[in-house]
Amino acid sequence: MHLNTVEGSLVSVVVPAYNESQGIEYAVKQIADILATIDIAWEIIVVDDGSSDQTFQKLQDVSVAEPRIKAISLSRNFGKEGAMLAGLEHANGDVIITIDADLQHPPKLIPDMLEKWRQGTQIVHAVKRTRNKESVFKKATAYGINKMISGVGGININNSSDFKLLDREIVDIIVQQLPEKQRFFRGLTSWLGFSEEYIYFDVDERLDGESKWSFWSLMELSITALTSFTSMPLRIVTFLGVATLILGFFIATDAVWSLINGRAVSGFATTIITLLLIGSFIMISLGVIGEYIAKIYEEVKARPHYLIKASVGIRKKHK
Protein backbone atom coordinates (compact mmCIF):
# COMPACT_ATOMS: atom_id res chain seq x y z
CA MET A 1 0.00 0.00 0.00
CA HIS A 2 1.25 3.47 -0.89
CA LEU A 3 1.85 5.67 2.14
CA ASN A 4 1.19 9.41 2.08
CA THR A 5 3.70 11.65 3.79
CA VAL A 6 2.27 14.11 6.29
CA GLU A 7 5.50 16.06 6.64
CA GLY A 8 5.68 18.79 4.00
CA SER A 9 2.03 18.31 3.03
CA LEU A 10 -0.83 20.79 3.22
CA VAL A 11 -4.31 19.96 4.50
CA SER A 12 -7.25 22.10 3.41
CA VAL A 13 -10.46 22.13 5.42
CA VAL A 14 -13.51 23.26 3.41
CA VAL A 15 -16.43 24.62 5.46
CA PRO A 16 -19.68 25.56 3.66
CA ALA A 17 -21.68 28.05 5.72
CA TYR A 18 -25.09 29.67 5.39
CA ASN A 19 -26.34 32.22 7.94
CA GLU A 20 -23.90 31.00 10.60
CA SER A 21 -22.81 34.39 11.94
CA GLN A 22 -23.67 33.49 15.53
CA GLY A 23 -21.22 30.63 15.70
CA ILE A 24 -18.86 30.76 12.73
CA GLU A 25 -15.98 32.34 14.66
CA TYR A 26 -16.15 29.69 17.37
CA ALA A 27 -16.47 26.88 14.80
CA VAL A 28 -13.42 28.04 12.85
CA LYS A 29 -11.43 28.40 16.07
CA GLN A 30 -12.33 24.84 17.12
CA ILE A 31 -11.18 23.47 13.77
CA ALA A 32 -7.99 25.56 13.85
CA ASP A 33 -7.17 24.38 17.38
CA ILE A 34 -7.39 20.75 16.26
CA LEU A 35 -5.22 21.42 13.19
CA ALA A 36 -2.65 23.16 15.39
CA THR A 37 -2.04 19.89 17.25
CA ILE A 38 -1.06 18.11 14.01
CA ASP A 39 2.42 18.40 12.53
CA ILE A 40 1.17 19.50 9.11
CA ALA A 41 0.60 22.81 7.34
CA TRP A 42 -3.06 23.76 7.03
CA GLU A 43 -5.61 26.19 5.66
CA ILE A 44 -9.31 26.62 6.31
CA ILE A 45 -11.57 27.79 3.48
CA VAL A 46 -15.03 28.88 4.58
CA VAL A 47 -17.54 29.33 1.75
CA ASP A 48 -20.34 31.75 2.62
CA ASP A 49 -23.25 30.50 0.53
CA GLY A 50 -25.03 33.82 0.05
CA SER A 51 -25.81 34.42 3.72
CA SER A 52 -28.18 37.24 4.63
CA ASP A 53 -26.47 37.84 7.99
CA GLN A 54 -22.94 38.92 8.96
CA THR A 55 -21.22 35.59 8.29
CA PHE A 56 -18.75 36.90 5.69
CA GLN A 57 -17.97 40.08 7.63
CA LYS A 58 -17.01 38.01 10.67
CA LEU A 59 -14.86 35.76 8.50
CA GLN A 60 -13.03 38.83 7.20
CA ASP A 61 -12.17 39.80 10.77
CA VAL A 62 -10.99 36.28 11.58
CA SER A 63 -8.83 36.16 8.43
CA VAL A 64 -7.02 39.35 9.43
CA ALA A 65 -5.95 37.72 12.72
CA GLU A 66 -5.14 34.35 11.10
CA PRO A 67 -4.24 34.45 7.36
CA ARG A 68 -4.52 30.67 7.09
CA ILE A 69 -8.28 31.11 7.51
CA LYS A 70 -9.70 32.16 4.14
CA ALA A 71 -13.21 32.95 2.98
CA ILE A 72 -15.26 33.03 -0.19
CA SER A 73 -18.58 34.86 -0.47
CA LEU A 74 -20.94 33.62 -3.19
CA SER A 75 -23.20 36.11 -4.94
CA ARG A 76 -26.35 34.31 -3.76
CA ASN A 77 -27.42 31.04 -2.19
CA PHE A 78 -26.36 28.31 -4.64
CA GLY A 79 -27.00 25.46 -2.22
CA LYS A 80 -24.60 23.36 -0.21
CA GLU A 81 -23.42 21.37 -3.23
CA GLY A 82 -22.34 24.55 -5.04
CA ALA A 83 -20.64 25.91 -1.94
CA MET A 84 -18.81 22.63 -1.43
CA LEU A 85 -17.57 22.66 -5.02
CA ALA A 86 -16.35 26.25 -4.67
CA GLY A 87 -14.29 25.22 -1.67
CA LEU A 88 -12.85 22.17 -3.39
CA GLU A 89 -11.89 24.16 -6.48
CA HIS A 90 -10.00 26.74 -4.41
CA ALA A 91 -8.37 24.33 -1.95
CA ASN A 92 -4.61 23.97 -2.42
CA GLY A 93 -4.07 21.04 -0.07
CA ASP A 94 -2.61 17.63 -0.78
CA VAL A 95 -5.56 16.35 1.23
CA ILE A 96 -8.92 18.05 1.69
CA ILE A 97 -11.46 17.64 4.48
CA THR A 98 -15.05 18.83 4.18
CA ILE A 99 -16.95 19.60 7.37
CA ASP A 100 -20.14 21.44 8.37
CA ALA A 101 -20.02 24.83 10.07
CA ASP A 102 -22.44 23.91 12.87
CA LEU A 103 -19.94 21.51 14.52
CA GLN A 104 -22.32 18.56 14.36
CA HIS A 105 -19.36 16.98 12.60
CA PRO A 106 -16.80 16.73 15.44
CA PRO A 107 -13.44 18.28 14.41
CA LYS A 108 -11.68 16.00 16.91
CA LEU A 109 -11.92 13.22 14.29
CA ILE A 110 -9.64 15.07 11.87
CA PRO A 111 -6.39 13.53 13.24
CA ASP A 112 -7.86 10.01 12.89
CA MET A 113 -8.93 10.75 9.31
CA LEU A 114 -5.48 12.06 8.46
CA GLU A 115 -3.90 8.93 9.94
CA LYS A 116 -5.94 6.76 7.59
CA TRP A 117 -4.86 8.99 4.69
CA ARG A 118 -1.24 8.66 5.75
CA GLN A 119 -1.66 4.90 5.53
CA GLY A 120 -2.77 5.22 1.89
CA THR A 121 -6.55 5.58 2.01
CA GLN A 122 -7.77 8.12 -0.55
CA ILE A 123 -11.31 8.62 0.75
CA VAL A 124 -12.38 8.55 4.39
CA HIS A 125 -16.13 8.71 5.00
CA ALA A 126 -17.37 9.89 8.39
CA VAL A 127 -20.55 7.91 9.07
CA LYS A 128 -23.18 8.78 11.67
CA ARG A 129 -23.32 6.12 14.35
CA THR A 130 -26.41 7.59 15.98
CA ARG A 131 -28.96 10.34 15.31
CA ASN A 132 -29.97 10.79 18.94
CA LYS A 133 -30.54 14.54 18.70
CA GLU A 134 -32.89 14.39 15.71
CA SER A 135 -36.67 14.04 15.75
CA VAL A 136 -38.29 10.68 15.05
CA PHE A 137 -39.74 12.04 11.80
CA LYS A 138 -36.35 13.26 10.57
CA LYS A 139 -34.68 9.99 11.54
CA ALA A 140 -37.32 7.98 9.68
CA THR A 141 -37.14 10.24 6.64
CA ALA A 142 -33.34 10.12 6.47
CA TYR A 143 -33.32 6.34 6.95
CA GLY A 144 -35.88 5.78 4.20
CA ILE A 145 -34.18 8.11 1.72
CA ASN A 146 -30.71 6.65 2.37
CA LYS A 147 -31.97 3.09 2.00
CA MET A 148 -33.82 3.90 -1.23
CA ILE A 149 -30.86 5.66 -2.84
CA SER A 150 -28.41 2.97 -1.70
CA GLY A 151 -30.72 0.21 -2.91
CA VAL A 152 -31.52 1.46 -6.41
CA GLY A 153 -28.52 3.70 -7.02
CA GLY A 154 -25.79 1.13 -6.43
CA ILE A 155 -23.92 3.37 -3.96
CA ASN A 156 -23.58 3.08 -0.20
CA ILE A 157 -24.71 6.28 1.54
CA ASN A 158 -26.33 4.72 4.62
CA ASN A 159 -25.94 7.27 7.44
CA SER A 160 -23.24 9.00 5.39
CA SER A 161 -22.51 12.69 5.77
CA ASP A 162 -20.59 15.46 4.02
CA PHE A 163 -17.83 15.05 6.60
CA LYS A 164 -15.13 13.44 4.46
CA LEU A 165 -11.43 13.33 3.74
CA LEU A 166 -10.38 13.35 0.08
CA ASP A 167 -6.94 12.88 -1.40
CA ARG A 168 -5.84 15.50 -3.95
CA GLU A 169 -6.26 12.95 -6.76
CA ILE A 170 -9.90 12.46 -5.80
CA VAL A 171 -10.58 16.20 -5.64
CA ASP A 172 -9.01 16.72 -9.06
CA ILE A 173 -11.30 14.05 -10.50
CA ILE A 174 -14.40 15.59 -8.91
CA VAL A 175 -13.49 19.10 -10.04
CA GLN A 176 -12.08 18.42 -13.50
CA GLN A 177 -13.70 15.21 -14.77
CA LEU A 178 -17.23 15.38 -13.34
CA PRO A 179 -18.79 18.47 -14.97
CA GLU A 180 -22.44 17.79 -14.10
CA LYS A 181 -24.47 20.69 -12.71
CA GLN A 182 -26.81 18.62 -10.53
CA ARG A 183 -24.42 17.20 -7.95
CA PHE A 184 -24.78 14.90 -4.99
CA PHE A 185 -21.45 15.03 -3.19
CA ARG A 186 -21.99 12.02 -0.94
CA GLY A 187 -22.95 9.86 -3.87
CA LEU A 188 -20.12 11.01 -6.13
CA THR A 189 -17.43 10.18 -3.58
CA SER A 190 -18.87 6.68 -3.12
CA TRP A 191 -19.33 6.18 -6.88
CA LEU A 192 -15.65 6.85 -7.69
CA GLY A 193 -14.50 3.46 -6.44
CA PHE A 194 -11.06 4.41 -5.08
CA SER A 195 -9.67 3.11 -1.79
CA GLU A 196 -11.97 4.16 1.01
CA GLU A 197 -12.50 3.59 4.71
CA TYR A 198 -15.14 4.55 7.24
CA ILE A 199 -14.93 6.28 10.57
CA TYR A 200 -17.95 6.54 12.88
CA PHE A 201 -19.18 9.40 15.03
CA ASP A 202 -22.12 10.48 17.14
CA VAL A 203 -23.88 13.61 15.93
CA ASP A 204 -23.19 16.52 18.27
CA GLU A 205 -25.61 19.27 19.19
CA ARG A 206 -25.80 22.15 16.75
CA LEU A 207 -23.48 24.97 17.67
CA ASP A 208 -26.26 27.56 17.50
CA GLY A 209 -29.61 28.16 15.83
CA GLU A 210 -31.62 25.62 13.86
CA SER A 211 -30.85 23.38 10.93
CA LYS A 212 -31.05 25.09 7.53
CA TRP A 213 -32.41 21.89 5.98
CA SER A 214 -36.18 21.85 5.54
CA PHE A 215 -38.24 18.81 4.55
CA TRP A 216 -38.57 20.13 1.00
CA SER A 217 -34.86 20.85 0.60
CA LEU A 218 -34.14 17.28 1.72
CA MET A 219 -36.68 15.99 -0.81
CA GLU A 220 -35.04 18.05 -3.57
CA LEU A 221 -31.63 16.64 -2.66
CA SER A 222 -33.10 13.12 -2.66
CA ILE A 223 -34.59 13.59 -6.13
CA THR A 224 -31.24 14.88 -7.39
CA ALA A 225 -29.51 11.85 -5.87
CA LEU A 226 -31.96 9.41 -7.47
CA THR A 227 -31.91 10.97 -10.92
CA SER A 228 -28.11 11.30 -10.83
CA PHE A 229 -27.33 7.67 -10.07
CA THR A 230 -30.15 5.52 -11.41
CA SER A 231 -32.78 5.36 -14.15
CA MET A 232 -34.91 3.04 -12.03
CA PRO A 233 -37.74 5.60 -11.59
CA LEU A 234 -38.16 5.66 -15.37
CA ARG A 235 -38.71 1.91 -15.32
CA ILE A 236 -41.57 2.48 -12.89
CA VAL A 237 -43.41 4.04 -15.85
CA THR A 238 -43.16 0.71 -17.69
CA PHE A 239 -44.32 -1.21 -14.62
CA LEU A 240 -47.32 1.09 -14.24
CA GLY A 241 -48.16 0.57 -17.92
CA VAL A 242 -48.07 -3.20 -17.47
CA ALA A 243 -50.21 -2.92 -14.33
CA THR A 244 -52.75 -0.83 -16.24
CA LEU A 245 -52.82 -3.40 -19.04
CA ILE A 246 -53.44 -6.25 -16.58
CA LEU A 247 -56.15 -4.24 -14.83
CA GLY A 248 -57.83 -3.50 -18.16
CA PHE A 249 -57.69 -7.16 -19.16
CA PHE A 250 -59.48 -8.30 -15.99
CA ILE A 251 -62.13 -5.60 -16.29
CA ALA A 252 -62.74 -6.47 -19.96
CA THR A 253 -62.97 -10.17 -19.12
CA ASP A 254 -65.47 -9.46 -16.35
CA ALA A 255 -67.57 -7.34 -18.72
CA VAL A 256 -67.65 -9.97 -21.48
CA TRP A 257 -68.41 -12.76 -19.01
CA SER A 258 -71.26 -10.76 -17.49
CA LEU A 259 -72.66 -10.02 -20.95
CA ILE A 260 -72.55 -13.68 -22.00
CA ASN A 261 -74.38 -14.76 -18.86
CA GLY A 262 -77.03 -12.09 -19.23
CA ARG A 263 -75.96 -10.10 -16.18
CA ALA A 264 -75.56 -6.36 -16.06
CA VAL A 265 -72.03 -5.19 -16.75
CA SER A 266 -70.32 -3.69 -13.68
CA GLY A 267 -71.56 -0.19 -13.26
CA PHE A 268 -70.65 3.36 -12.41
CA ALA A 269 -68.42 2.70 -9.37
CA THR A 270 -66.19 0.27 -11.29
CA THR A 271 -65.80 2.74 -14.15
CA ILE A 272 -64.87 5.62 -11.84
CA ILE A 273 -62.35 3.55 -9.88
CA THR A 274 -60.77 2.33 -13.10
CA LEU A 275 -60.48 5.86 -14.48
CA LEU A 276 -58.98 7.11 -11.21
CA LEU A 277 -56.38 4.33 -11.17
CA ILE A 278 -55.39 4.87 -14.79
CA GLY A 279 -55.33 8.64 -14.31
CA SER A 280 -53.10 8.26 -11.24
CA PHE A 281 -50.71 6.00 -13.14
CA ILE A 282 -50.50 8.51 -15.98
CA MET A 283 -49.84 11.46 -13.66
CA ILE A 284 -47.16 9.55 -11.74
CA SER A 285 -45.52 8.57 -15.03
CA LEU A 286 -45.56 12.15 -16.28
CA GLY A 287 -44.10 13.33 -12.98
CA VAL A 288 -41.22 10.86 -13.12
CA ILE A 289 -40.44 11.69 -16.74
CA GLY A 290 -40.74 15.39 -15.93
CA GLU A 291 -38.10 15.14 -13.18
CA TYR A 292 -35.59 13.66 -15.60
CA ILE A 293 -36.41 16.26 -18.25
CA ALA A 294 -35.95 19.00 -15.64
CA LYS A 295 -32.51 17.65 -14.76
CA ILE A 296 -31.57 17.50 -18.45
CA TYR A 297 -32.77 21.11 -18.80
CA GLU A 298 -30.54 22.20 -15.94
CA GLU A 299 -27.54 20.41 -17.44
CA VAL A 300 -27.86 21.76 -21.00
CA LYS A 301 -28.10 25.37 -19.78
CA ALA A 302 -24.50 24.95 -18.64
CA ARG A 303 -24.65 27.81 -16.17
CA PRO A 304 -21.79 28.04 -13.64
CA HIS A 305 -22.12 26.11 -10.42
CA TYR A 306 -21.58 29.30 -8.42
CA LEU A 307 -20.52 32.95 -8.72
CA ILE A 308 -18.04 34.58 -6.32
CA LYS A 309 -18.88 38.05 -5.01
CA ALA A 310 -15.88 38.52 -2.74
CA SER A 311 -13.05 36.58 -1.15
CA VAL A 312 -10.40 36.88 1.52
CA GLY A 313 -7.00 35.17 1.24
CA ILE A 314 -7.87 33.39 -2.04
CA ARG A 315 -5.23 34.02 -4.68
CA LYS A 316 -6.10 31.66 -7.50
CA LYS A 317 -8.14 28.62 -8.37
CA HIS A 318 -6.32 25.31 -8.08
CA LYS A 319 -5.48 23.81 -11.50
Secondary structure, DSSP 8 states (H G I E B T S, - for coil): ------TT-EEEEEEEESS-TTTHHHHHHHHHHHHHTSSSEEEEEEEE-S-SSSHHHHHHHHHHH-TTEEEEEESS---HHHHHHHHHHH---SEEEE--TTS-S-GGGHHHHHHHHHTT-SEEEEEEEE-TTS-HHHHHHHHHHHHHHHHHHS---TTEEEEEEEEHHHHHHHHHT---SS--HHHHHHHS---EEEEEEE----SSS--S--HHHHHHHHHHHHHHH--HHHHHHHHHHHHHHHHHHHHHHHHHHHHHTT-----HHHHHHHHHHHHHHHHHHHHHHHHHHHHHHHHHH---S--EEEEES------
